Amino acid sequence: MRIEIKSEDRMGISQEILATFTGLALDIQAMEVSSQFIFVHLTKSAISFNKVKQVLMSVAGVDHCRAVDLLPSESRERHLRALVNRLPDAIIDIDENACVMALNQASEKLLENHQRHKGVSPLLGEQLKGAKVNRLLDIEIILPLLDKASSQNVDIAGQSYLAEISPISEQENSSGAVISLKSITSLGRQISILQTRDAQGLDHIIGQSANIQLLKEQTARFAELELPVLINGETGTGKELIARALHNASKRQQAPFLAVNCATLPEHLLESELFGYANGAFTGAQKGGKPGLLELAEGGTLFLDEIAEMSPYLQAKLLRFLQDFKFRRLGGTKELQANVRVLSATHQDLLAMISQHKFREDLFYRLNVLNLNSPPLRERVEDIALIARHFVVLAATQMNLQQPKIDESAIQLLSSYPWPGNIRELQNVLFRAVALNEYGDISAQNISVALAQFKRTEVTGVVEFKVENELEDWASAQAKFEQQLISALYPYYPTTRKLAERLKVSHNKIAMKLRQFGINN
């Protein structure tokens, strides 16, 4: 029987209430006192609650009393346990001797599965409390526990988990620790979420040109197939966006999508990043080892960008993995199996690299089972207006500016420019144009200023001139050169005045040449 008693806050009233319980020969199991409230837990008795209430209400200053299901501390403990049990990660509370004090339902289930996996009769529920945690798990606990958090990789029921050990100290004395066990698969999903700012599907590939429509159709078709895909395309054409769209359209969309750029890491770091490393693999290695992307991407997709930059050693190791999807961690002896789909991308000509013995031919055929080509911007000029308006809206939103319109003259200039940096360059130009724009609509003048600032070094460089055998004479060769020169510079200096200043000739001469060569002024 649990009772809540509300009373006046006066001296001696608590003793009078306790005296009533003594008079009724009732044993008190627990009591909690707060301002104007007393909560008591009485042992089971033949005396009814109504009889107890009648006696309590006779005490001067008692306002009311009622039966309750739980004392406040019991209620808090129940809420805390419900909260901990709802956590998806396994949580184990240990004392200063590394004995289990408390654990949530996820850890109970995990420990039961681990013991059954080892072929031993499992300890269940309350039986787990008091057991040494390093006897239940292959985890290294160094006593006395230091006041420093640590983490290590542990194998539980045949799967990899990250164990985070957080010591608990009271008045500079260790009173135990909390162990959190997180599966490598869930870690991979969290890393994937951090890598992706928002969902990126086929709808995020902007364009209505025939090239883009074909690319979208092929991507949707390939998403249904569990085969490697090689994505070819120049720098800045959105190869990773295509890879993410393919993943999000596949059956693996709920699993991690993890990407790594093979050009940004030296060989030994890329190896440990992909395959992970075992405990003690090298000096400074994390205790317990570290999972690689092949483990973290379990059930999902691994995207290898700039695959052509991978060293011959790692090419051979990747080829070995792609044969049966088995691998070993760096410095490890245990063979692991991965369930991942491998996508790769490059802006280089892999066939030419094969002929130069810079890329393995057998790896090429493993990666190039299916192939997608991301077209450069100059081959999809009709999409430039759509992409430009998208970037103008995006830039204005990010800079918290009023959204400007982009007029037709600016679109024409953007469409006439060759875009060697493709969509990435177009985005940079438009972001700069939005940032510098002060007069409402974005015009060709704004675009030309942005282009000139981004490409000044290229503008002042050498204009390539090809000599053709069909040239009739000196005058035709000179005219051909002038046409190529003006055509190359005009996108950067889109007025006769600016182009004349750049070439140090008269305004009239530039106007005449523009008309002569049919270049839109």
N, C-alpha and C positions, 0 to 999 in steps of 0.2 A: 504494500500500500504506500503510495506516494502522495504527499499532501502539500499544497501551497497555502501559506498563512500570511495574510496582510494585517499589519497592526500599526499602532501609533509608535512613533520613535521616542520612547521614554526609557529611563533607567530601570533595569530589572525586569522588563517584560519578557525577555528571552528565558530567564530563569523560571518565571511563572509558567510559561508554556511548556518548558521541559518537565516541570513538576507535574503537570497534568498527565504527561505520558507515563511518568513513574507511577502516578496514582492508578493508572489503568493497567499497570504491569506490561507495558509495551516496550519492546526492544528497538532501539534506533540503530539502523545499519549505516546510515549516512545522513549528514545534515549540512546545508549550505545557507549562509546568512548574507543578505544584502540589505541596503537601506529600506526599511519598512517591510521587508519580506523575509520569511523563513521557509525553507524547503526541507522536508524530512522524508526519509525512506524508512518505513517501519517493516519489521519482519512480519511474516504471515501470522494472522491471529484470528480467533473466532469473533472478536469484537468488530462490529460493523463500522463502516465509515460514518454513518449517521450518528452513532453513539459518540465517536471521537469528535465529530464536529460539534455536537451539543455541548460537550465538556469544554472544548476550546473556545467556543463563543461566550462562555461564562466568564472568561478571563477579561478583565477590564482593559480596554484599548484594542482588542482584536476586532477588526472590521469585517473580515470574511475569511473563510477557508474553503478550499475545493480540492477534489481529487485531480491529480495530473498523471500523465503517462510516464514522464521522465523528469528527472531533476535537470536544472540548467546545464550542468557539466555533462550529463549523459546526452542531452540534446545536441550540445556542441560536438561531442565525440561522434554521434551518429551522423551529423551533417558532414563532418570532416572525413569520416570513413566513406560516405557516399561520394564525396568529391574525389577522394583518392582512387576509389574503385572505378570512377568514370574515366580516369586517365588511361589512354591507350598504351603508354609505356609501363613496363614493369618497375615498381618501386619497392625497395627492400630497406628497412631500417635496422641497423645493427648496433650493438653496444660496443664499449671500448675493447671487448675481447673478441670481436667479430662474430658474435652470436646473434641470430635473427631475433629481433624484438617484435617487429610488425611488418606486414607486407600487404599489398593490394591484390585484387583478384587476378589481374594480369600476370603478376609475378607467381602467384600460386599455380596458375595454369601452365606457365612457362617452365617452372621447376618440375611440375609433374611430368610434362612432356620430355624434359631433359633426362629425368631419372628413368623413364620408360625406354627412351632411346638408348640409354646405357645398359639396359637389361636388368635393372634392379627394382625391387619393390618400392614404390614411391611413398614418401612421407606426404601426408595430406593435411591441409587446414592447420589446426592447432599443433599438430605434430612437428610442423616446420619450426615453430618458435623454440628458441633455445639451441637449435642446431648451428654448427659452425658453417658460415656461408661458403668458405673455401672447400668444404666437403660436399656441399651441394652443387657448386659450380667450379669450373677450372679457372678460378680468379685469384690473382696474387694480392693478398692483403698483408701489408707490413705493419707489425705492431711494435711500439705504440703508434697509433694513428697520428699522423702529422697534420697540423692545421694548414693543409695545402691541398686543393682539389687536384685530382689526377684522373686520367682516363686510360683505358686499355681495351684491346680487342679480345673478345672471348667467343668461344664456339659453344653454342647451346642447341641441343637437339639437331646437330648437323648444319646449323646456320650461323652466320656471323652476326655478332651484336657488339655495339659499343657500350662499354660499362663506364659510367662517370661516377666517381667516388668523391663525395663532398663531406668532409669531416664536420662534426658539430662540436663546438667547444663551449664550456661554461666556466667562467672565471679562470681562463687560461688552462683549464684541464679538459682533456679530451673526454667526451661522453658518448662517443660513437660516430657513426657516419650514415649517410643516406646514399644508397647505390641505385642509380637509374640505368636501366637497360633499354637501349634503343636499337631496333633492328636496322641492318644496313639498308634494307629496301626502303624503310620509312625515311632514313637519312637521305637516300637518293631522291625521293620525292620532294623533300624539303629543299635540297640543293636545286632541283629542277625549277621549283617555284621561285626561288631567289634569282635564278638565271633568266626567267621569263617574266617581264613586267606585266604582260596581259596575254590573253589567249590569242594565238596567231594561227588562223586557219586559211583556207583557200580564198576566203573573201578579203583577206588582207593583201592579197596579190593584186595590185591595182592595174587595170588595163583592159582594153577591149580589142586590141590588135589581134590579128590571126596568130601571131607567134605566142602571145600570152594565152589565148584561148586554148591553143594546142597544149601548152605547158600545163595549164590547169587540168585539162582532161587527162593527160598522161599521169600527172601527180595523183589525181583521184583514183585512177586505175591501179597505179603501182602501190598505193596505200593498202590495198586489199591483199597484196602479195607479201609473203614473209621472205623476201629476197634482198640482198644488198643492192644499193642504188648509188651510182656515181653521178654527181652533179657538176657539169662543166659550165664555166662562165667567167667572163672577165671580172676583175676586181670591182666591187661596188654594184654588182647586178642583183644582189639579194639572194645569194645561194643558201645562207642559213635560214632565211625566211621560208624558202621553198622546203627545206628539210623539216622545219617545225610544222609547216602546213601539212606535209606528208604524214608526220607522226600523229598530229591531232586528228587526221582523217582516218587513221588506222585503228585496229582493235587494241593497240597498245596505248591509246590516248590517256588512260588513267594512270599509267606507269610513268617513271621518270624519262625526261628527254635531257640528256647531258651532252654538252658540246665542249670540245677542246680544239684549240688552234695549234697544229703541229709545228708551226713556224715560230711560235713565241717561247718555246721551252727548249733548253739543251737536251741532248739525248738521254742522260741519266735521270733528269727530272721528269721528262715525258714518259719514260719507262715506268717509274714508280707511280706517276699520275694515272697511267692506264691500268697497270697490273697490280698496284699496291706493293707493299713489302711486309715481310714477316718480322717477328720480334728479333731484334739484334741483327738485322740485315746489314747495317752499316753504322758507323759512329754517328751518334746523334739521332738515331732512329727512335720514333715514338714507342714507348713501352707497349707491348702487346701487338705491335704492328699497325698497319694502316690499310684500309680497303682502297682499292683502285676504282676507277670509273666503270670498269667491267662488272664489278660487284654492285656498285651503287646504282647502276642503271638496270638492275635485275628486272626482267619483265618488260623493259621499255626500249629506248632507242639511244644509241651512242653515235654522235655526229663528229666525224674527224675532218675538220676544216684544214685546208692547205695540206692535203695528204702527200703532195709531191715533195714537201720539205722534210719528210720523215727519213731518218738515216737508213742505210742498207741493213744495219743490224736489227733495228726495230721493224723494218719491212719484213724481214725473215720471221721475227717473233710474231708479228700480226698475222702473217700467212699461216703459221702453225696454229694459231688460235682459230682462224676462220675455217680450218679443215674439220674440226670436231667441237669447237667452242669450249675447249678445255684449256686451262692455263695454270701456272703456278705463280704465286707472289714472288717478288724479288727476294731472294735469299730463303725461300720456303721450299718444303719438300712435299706438301700436301697438294694434290691435284684438285682443282676446283672446276665446277661446271657453271657456265653463264648462259642465261637465256636473254639475249639482247639482239636487236636488229642493228646492223652497222650501215650507216650512211656516210658517205665521204664526198668531199668537194675539192676542186682545184681550178685555178685559172691558167694552169700551164698545159702544154701539149704532152700528155703522158706517152703517147706513141713515139714522139720525137725523143723523149727522155729514155725510153726503152732502147731505141736504136743507139743512143749514146751511153748505154749501160749505167744510167743514173736512176732507173726505176725498174723494179723486178717485173718481168713480163707475167710470171705466174700470179703475182699479187694483183696485177692489173685485171686479169680475167676473173679473179675472185671478187674484186670490188665492183667491176663493171658488168655485173649480170644484167642489171637494168640501168638505163642511162637517161638523164634529163639534161637539157641544155637551157641555161638561163640567158636569153638574148640581151645583147648590149642595147643601150638606150637609143643609139643611132639607127638601129634596125626596127625600132618601134616608135617612130616619131609621133605617130597619131596618139600615143598614150601620154605624151609629155604634158599636155594641157591638164589632163585628169590628175596626174601625179603632182604637178605644180600647185594646183588648187588645194590638194590634200596637205602638202607641206606648208602652204601659207596659213591654213587653218591651224595646223599643229603648232607652227611657230608662234602665232598670235596667242594661242591658248597657253603655251609654256611661258611666254614672256608677259602674260597678263596685259596684252595690248588689244585695242580695238581691231577687229578682224578687217584687214584691207581687201579690196578686190584687185585682181591682176588683169590689166587691160590687154586688148588684142595685140597691140604692138609688142608688149613684153612676151606674150605667147609666141609670136612670130620669131622674135629674137632667140628665145629659148629653143624653138624648134629648128633653127638654122645652125645652132652650135653643135659641134661633134661630140661633146661630153666624153672625153677620155676616161674620166673618173666615174662615169655612169650615174646611177641614182644617188650614190653617196655624195658625189660632187654637186648634183642638182639640189640636194637637200641643203648643203652648206651654202650655196649661192642664195637660195631663197630665204634661209634663216637670216643671212646677213642683210638681204634686201629688206626684209620685214623690220629688222632691228634699226636700220638706218632711215627707213621711210618716215617722213613727217607730213606728207601732204595728201593723205587719203589713199588713192589707188596706186598700185605698183606699176610703173611704166617701164618702157624699154630703157630709159635713162637710168633708173634704179638698178636694173639688171646688168647694164653695161658697166656701171661702177663696181658692182659686186664681182662680176667676171674679171674685170681688170685687176682688182686687188688680189683675187685668188690665183690668177694665172699670169701675173706680170713676168715671171721668169720665163714662161713658155712663149709669151708674146715677143720678148726681146731676143728669143733664140733664133736659130737658123731655120729658114723655110726650105723644106726639101724640094728640090727641082729635079725632075726626071728628064733626061735627054732621050728623045725618041728619034729613030732613024727616019721617020716620015717627015720631019721638019724640012721645010723647003729652003729657007734661007735665014740669014741673021735677023731680019725684021720679024719673021714669024716666031722665031725662038724667043726674042725679046718680049713680044706680045704675050706669048705663053707664060713666061716667067712673071710678067706684071700681073697677069690674071690670077696666077696661083698666089702671088704675094698679097694682093689686095683681098682675095677671097679668104686667105688665112687670117689676116689682121682685122677685117671688117667686123666680125662678131665681137671683138674686144673694144673697137673704136667705132661705134655704129653711127657716127655723123661725119660728114665731109670735113668739118673743121678739126675734129679730134684726129682723124686719120691723116689729114694734111700735116698737123703738128707732129704727129708720130714719125712721118716719113720725111718731114722737113721739105715739103713742096707746097705749091700754091693750092688754095681751096678750089679754084677753077679746074686745075689739072685733075684732082681727085674726082670731082663731079663728072668730068668728061670721061675718065676711065671707068667709073661706075656705070655710066650709060653705055659705054662701048662694050663692056663685058656682060651687060645685063644683070648686074648685081643690084638687088633691091635697095634703094636709098631710103 
